[in-house]
């Protein structure tokens, strides 16, 4: 008997209904981000063009980046601001070593032990949404190595925040 871990079909013949609902949900989220953050995305795109930082992508991709900033901030900022230099350097080395398949499992165990020992007490205090802490978030994400593409994207946002100032950064981060 074939084991199915998940199905997009449920009681339907195929997954078309799922994708139709997903498309509708995506449009709803995009509209919400446009209403709340459209100005910031437009300003960010202008900043990228003016400074020749990257080839401009679709507006939807920048809306997604706004969502990613919020999710990463919510989930990792406490770890980021509490990360000391020695554990950070160890995490960077272990992240580098993960690319070698033969030792990847052992490296992952060590990474897990280090993260557990240094971050076992999750600090739930509110972290000030400022450019300095945003930089710490990027540093943490870079050190753990699981968010390489996101780090590239966040670095462009960090440049924008530095240029536009703390108040603009606070509005976007949260």
C-alpha positions in Angstrom: 0.0 0.0 0.0 1.3 3.4 -1.0 1.7 5.8 1.9 0.5 9.4 1.3 2.1 11.9 3.6 -0.2 14.7 2.5 -2.6 15.5 -0.2 -3.7 18.7 -1.8 -6.8 17.1 -3.1 -8.8 16.0 0.0 -12.0 14.7 -1.4 -11.5 16.4 -4.7 -10.3 14.6 -7.9 -7.3 16.8 -8.3 -5.5 19.8 -6.6 -7.1 22.5 -8.8 -9.4 23.7 -5.9 -6.5 24.0 -3.5 -4.5 26.1 -6.0 -7.6 28.3 -6.7 -8.0 28.9 -2.9 -4.3 29.5 -2.6 -4.3 32.0 -5.4 -7.2 33.9 -3.8 -5.5 33.9 -0.4 -2.3 35.2 -2.1 -4.2 38.1 -3.7 -5.9 39.0 -0.4 -2.5 39.1 1.3 -1.0 41.1 -1.5 -3.8 43.7 -1.3 -3.4 44.0 2.4 0.4 44.5 2.1 -0.2 47.1 -0.7 -2.6 49.0 1.5 -0.3 48.9 4.5 3.2 48.9 3.0 2.8 49.9 -0.7 4.5 53.3 -0.1 7.5 51.6 1.5 7.9 49.0 -1.2 7.7 51.8 -3.9 10.3 53.8 -2.0 12.5 50.7 -1.6 12.3 50.0 -5.3 13.2 53.6 -6.1 16.2 53.3 -3.7 17.4 50.1 -5.5 17.1 51.7 -8.9 18.8 54.9 -7.9 21.7 53.1 -6.3 22.0 50.3 -8.9 21.8 47.6 -6.1 20.0 45.0 -8.1 17.8 44.3 -11.2 14.3 45.2 -10.2 12.0 42.3 -9.7 8.2 42.2 -9.5 6.4 44.3 -6.8 4.9 41.0 -5.5 8.4 39.8 -4.6 9.1 42.9 -2.6 5.7 42.4 -0.8 6.9 38.9 0.0 10.1 40.3 1.4 8.1 42.6 3.8 6.3 39.4 5.0 9.6 37.6 5.4 11.1 40.5 7.4 8.2 40.3 9.8 8.3 36.5 10.2 12.1 36.4 10.7 12.0 39.2 13.1 9.2 37.6 15.2 10.9 34.2 15.2 14.6 35.0 15.6 15.2 38.5 16.9 15.6 37.4 20.5 18.2 34.9 19.6 19.9 37.4 17.3 20.3 40.1 20.0 21.6 37.5 22.5 24.1 35.9 20.2 27.6 36.4 21.5 30.7 36.4 19.3 32.2 33.0 20.2 29.0 31.0 19.6 28.4 33.0 16.5 31.8 32.0 15.1 31.2 28.4 16.0 27.8 28.5 14.2 29.4 30.0 11.1 32.1 27.2 11.0 29.5 24.5 11.5 27.3 26.1 8.8 30.2 25.9 6.4 31.0 22.3 7.3 27.4 21.2 6.6 28.1 21.3 2.9 30.2 18.1 3.3 27.6 15.3 3.1 29.9 12.8 4.9 29.8 14.9 8.1 26.6 16.7 7.7 24.6 14.6 10.3 27.3 15.0 13.0 27.6 18.7 12.2 23.8 19.1 12.6 23.9 17.4 16.0 26.6 19.8 17.2 24.7 22.7 15.8 21.6 21.6 17.7 23.6 21.2 20.9 25.1 24.6 20.6 21.8 26.3 19.8 20.1 24.5 22.7 22.8 25.4 25.2 23.1 29.1 24.1 19.4 29.6 23.4 17.6 27.2 25.7 16.0 30.1 27.6 14.0 32.0 25.1 13.8 35.6 26.1 10.4 36.9 25.1 11.0 40.5 25.8 10.1 43.1 23.2 13.2 44.0 21.1 13.4 47.6 19.8 12.9 47.6 16.1 15.9 49.5 15.0 18.6 49.3 12.3 21.2 48.0 14.7 19.0 45.1 15.8 18.0 44.4 12.2 21.7 44.0 11.5 22.0 41.6 14.4 19.1 39.6 12.9 21.0 39.4 9.6 24.1 38.4 11.4 22.3 35.6 13.3 20.6 34.3 10.1 23.9 34.4 8.3 25.6 32.5 11.1 23.2 29.6 11.2 23.4 29.3 7.4 19.8 28.2 6.8 18.7 31.5 5.3 21.3 32.4 2.7 18.9 33.8 0.1 17.0 35.7 2.7 20.2 37.2 4.1 21.0 38.6 0.6 17.6 40.2 0.4 17.7 41.6 4.0 21.1 43.2 3.3 19.5 45.4 0.6 16.7 46.3 3.1 19.4 47.2 5.7 21.1 49.5 3.2 17.7 51.1 2.6 17.0 51.5 6.3 20.4 53.1 6.9 19.6 55.6 4.1 16.0 56.3 5.1 16.5 56.4 8.9 15.3 54.7 12.1 11.7 55.9 11.9 11.2 54.4 8.4 12.9 51.2 9.5 10.6 50.8 12.5 7.5 51.2 10.4 8.6 48.4 8.1 10.1 46.0 10.5 7.0 45.8 12.6 
